[in-house]
Amino acid sequence: MSSERTVTIVPEAGLHARPAAKFVQAVNEHESDVRIGRADDEELIAAGSMIAVTSLGAETGEDVRLVADGPDEEATLDALERVLTTPEDELADGDG
């Protein structure tokens, strides 16, 4: 059974640069397999790859769909939602 969540992107850069790096880092710190896609699109891509995540081209204010499958899926989704809903200047060096 997998868990799913739709999140609106807050960082000004969208899912690029620092927010994307933080996002991929958070994915890789958890055990669950995570996929991401635009909320209005059925296609999901691997969320543990910086290239895949940035190629999604998700912008500020867009909704993305996160699907996690594994032993810590809720914790994984919580961490990813935190990255996606934190303004970029607050992501800088703090750990939240």
Residue frames relative to the residue before (quaternion, step in Angstrom):
aa qw qx qy qz dx dy dz
M 1.0000 0.0000 0.0000 0.0000 0.00 0.00 0.00
S 0.1661 -0.7939 0.5773 0.0938 3.57 -0.88 0.87
S 0.3600 -0.6966 0.5758 0.2313 3.53 -1.32 0.35
E 0.1336 -0.7974 0.5872 0.0389 3.53 -1.09 0.77
R 0.0122 0.7901 -0.6121 0.0303 3.54 -1.11 0.72
T 0.2284 -0.7349 0.6190 0.1571 3.57 -1.13 0.70
V 0.0513 -0.8128 0.5785 -0.0454 3.55 -0.78 1.12
T 0.3252 -0.7190 0.5785 0.2064 3.58 -1.07 0.77
I 0.4180 -0.7278 0.4948 0.2253 3.56 -0.81 1.07
V 0.2312 -0.8039 0.5410 0.0868 3.57 -0.82 1.09
P 0.6257 0.5655 -0.3844 0.3755 3.68 0.79 -0.85
E 0.5697 -0.6456 0.3994 0.3150 3.55 -0.98 0.94
A 0.6721 0.4906 -0.2962 0.4689 3.58 1.10 -0.64
G 0.4395 -0.6570 0.4851 0.3739 3.58 1.24 -0.16
L 0.6996 -0.4219 0.3303 0.4727 3.57 -1.11 -0.61
H 0.4355 0.6464 -0.4787 0.4042 3.54 0.67 1.25
A 0.8393 0.2466 -0.1423 0.4631 3.56 -1.35 0.12
R 0.8640 -0.0326 0.0344 0.5012 3.57 -0.89 -0.97
P 0.6637 0.4900 -0.3438 0.4486 3.66 0.78 -0.79
A 0.6442 0.5124 -0.3272 0.4641 3.59 0.99 -0.76
A 0.6419 0.5197 -0.3217 0.4630 3.58 0.99 -0.83
K 0.6559 0.4975 -0.3040 0.4794 3.59 0.95 -0.89
F 0.6308 0.5458 -0.3206 0.4489 3.57 1.02 -0.85
V 0.6901 0.4693 -0.2761 0.4767 3.58 0.82 -1.04
Q 0.6160 0.5406 -0.3396 0.4615 3.59 1.04 -0.77
A 0.6616 0.5018 -0.3036 0.4672 3.60 0.94 -0.89
V 0.6089 0.5402 -0.3493 0.4641 3.60 1.02 -0.77
N 0.7427 0.4470 -0.2291 0.4428 3.55 0.79 -1.05
E 0.5970 0.5481 -0.3622 0.4604 3.60 1.27 -0.17
H 0.7004 0.4268 -0.2535 0.5129 3.59 1.27 -0.22
E 0.5489 -0.6443 0.4382 0.3027 3.54 -1.27 0.43
S 0.6073 0.5980 -0.3549 0.3842 3.58 1.12 -0.56
D 0.4466 -0.6353 0.5597 0.2894 3.52 -1.24 0.60
V 0.0808 -0.8220 0.5636 0.0090 3.60 -0.73 1.02
R 0.0740 -0.7603 0.6444 0.0363 3.51 -1.10 0.84
I 0.1410 -0.7891 0.5960 0.0471 3.55 -1.15 0.69
G 0.1190 0.7756 -0.6161 0.0683 3.54 -1.19 0.60
R 0.6325 -0.4881 0.4106 0.4395 3.54 -1.27 0.16
A 0.5892 -0.6161 0.3939 0.3438 3.57 -1.02 0.81
D 0.7358 0.4120 -0.2276 0.4869 3.60 1.08 -0.69
D 0.6571 0.4753 -0.2937 0.5060 3.58 1.30 0.24
E 0.4450 -0.7077 0.4837 0.2591 3.58 -0.92 0.87
E 0.6224 0.5761 -0.3408 0.4056 3.59 1.13 -0.62
L 0.0854 -0.7804 0.6191 0.0228 3.54 -0.94 0.99
I 0.1952 -0.7778 0.5889 0.1006 3.56 -1.12 0.74
A 0.6391 -0.5170 0.3999 0.4053 3.57 -1.26 0.36
A 0.3140 -0.7880 0.5066 0.1543 3.57 -0.76 1.05
G 0.6068 0.5885 -0.3523 0.4017 3.60 1.23 -0.12
S 0.6481 0.4945 -0.3099 0.4892 3.57 1.30 0.11
M 0.4611 -0.6944 0.4848 0.2651 3.57 -0.72 1.11
I 0.6530 0.5168 -0.3175 0.4536 3.59 0.93 -0.88
A 0.6680 0.4995 -0.3051 0.4595 3.59 0.89 -0.90
V 0.6733 0.5083 -0.2973 0.4472 3.58 0.90 -0.96
T 0.7025 0.4451 -0.2874 0.4751 3.61 0.84 -0.88
S 0.6296 0.5434 -0.3442 0.4358 3.60 1.08 -0.61
L 0.5101 0.6296 -0.4186 0.4101 3.57 1.26 -0.29
G 0.2403 -0.8240 0.4824 0.1750 3.58 1.15 -0.65
A 0.2900 0.7796 -0.5082 0.2232 3.59 1.14 0.57
E 0.2365 -0.8048 0.5386 0.0795 3.55 -0.82 1.07
T 0.6948 -0.4327 0.3687 0.4406 3.54 -1.35 0.19
G 0.7993 0.2819 -0.2230 0.4816 3.56 -0.98 0.88
E 0.5773 0.5759 -0.3837 0.4334 3.60 1.25 -0.18
D 0.3725 -0.6947 0.5651 0.2433 3.53 -1.21 0.56
V 0.0798 -0.7692 0.6323 0.0463 3.54 -1.02 0.87
R 0.3391 -0.7188 0.5759 0.1914 3.53 -1.23 0.62
L 0.1330 -0.7823 0.6072 0.0405 3.53 -0.84 1.06
V 0.0378 -0.7770 0.6282 0.0132 3.56 -0.95 0.88
A 0.0571 -0.7949 0.6040 -0.0068 3.56 -0.72 1.13
D 0.0450 -0.7867 0.6156 -0.0124 3.52 -1.03 0.87
G 0.5678 0.5807 -0.4262 0.3984 3.57 -0.48 1.17
P 0.7669 -0.4229 0.2525 0.4114 3.55 -1.34 -0.01
D 0.7864 0.2570 -0.1422 0.5434 3.62 1.12 -0.54
E 0.1539 0.8599 -0.4806 0.0767 3.57 1.13 0.65
E 0.6564 0.4967 -0.3363 0.4575 3.64 0.92 -0.74
A 0.6500 0.5005 -0.3127 0.4787 3.60 0.96 -0.85
T 0.6246 0.5355 -0.3313 0.4619 3.57 1.05 -0.78
L 0.6794 0.4801 -0.2918 0.4719 3.59 0.85 -0.95
D 0.6101 0.5434 -0.3509 0.4575 3.61 1.04 -0.73
A 0.6755 0.4943 -0.2938 0.4617 3.59 0.89 -0.95
L 0.6798 0.4885 -0.2932 0.4619 3.58 0.93 -0.87
E 0.6233 0.5237 -0.3388 0.4717 3.57 1.02 -0.76
R 0.6216 0.5445 -0.3398 0.4491 3.59 1.01 -0.79
V 0.6532 0.4999 -0.3146 0.4738 3.62 0.93 -0.85
L 0.7235 0.4676 -0.2563 0.4384 3.59 0.83 -0.99
T 0.7473 0.3870 -0.2212 0.4929 3.60 1.15 -0.49
T 0.5729 0.5622 -0.3872 0.4537 3.59 1.27 0.24
P 0.4858 -0.6542 0.4841 0.3188 3.61 -0.81 0.95
E 0.6263 -0.6067 0.3454 0.3470 3.56 -1.01 0.88
D 0.6548 0.5194 -0.3358 0.4344 3.62 0.92 -0.77
E 0.6549 0.4869 -0.3158 0.4840 3.60 1.18 -0.44
L 0.5976 0.5634 -0.3551 0.4464 3.60 1.26 -0.35
A 0.3950 0.7949 -0.4283 0.1693 3.55 1.20 -0.69
D 0.8326 -0.1300 0.1198 0.5248 3.59 0.08 -1.22
G 0.5624 0.6186 -0.3833 0.3926 3.57 1.23 -0.36
D 0.3737 -0.7224 0.5293 0.2416 3.53 -1.20 0.42
G 0.6423 -0.5779 0.2988 0.4052 3.53 1.22 0.54
